[in-house]
């Protein structure tokens, strides 16, 4: 399990961006500690790298979110 800071460093974004994606329902922590710390899996890193790549191609978060929903339901 990775902390939010480790995920942010590996992806090259700020922890506040990860919290934003969490609030928007695009990313959920794998688990949360009793003190509220978020822990993420390697899948979260892959998802965030996808989001970052898509944004670099000019795709908006509004357009990315439905793609993530489809992917989470097993669609390619």
Protein Blocks (a to p, Z undefined) as FASTA:
>chain_A
ZZfklmmmmnopafklmmmmmmnopaccfbdcfkopacddfklmmmmmmmmmmmmnopaf
klmmmmmmmmmnopZZ
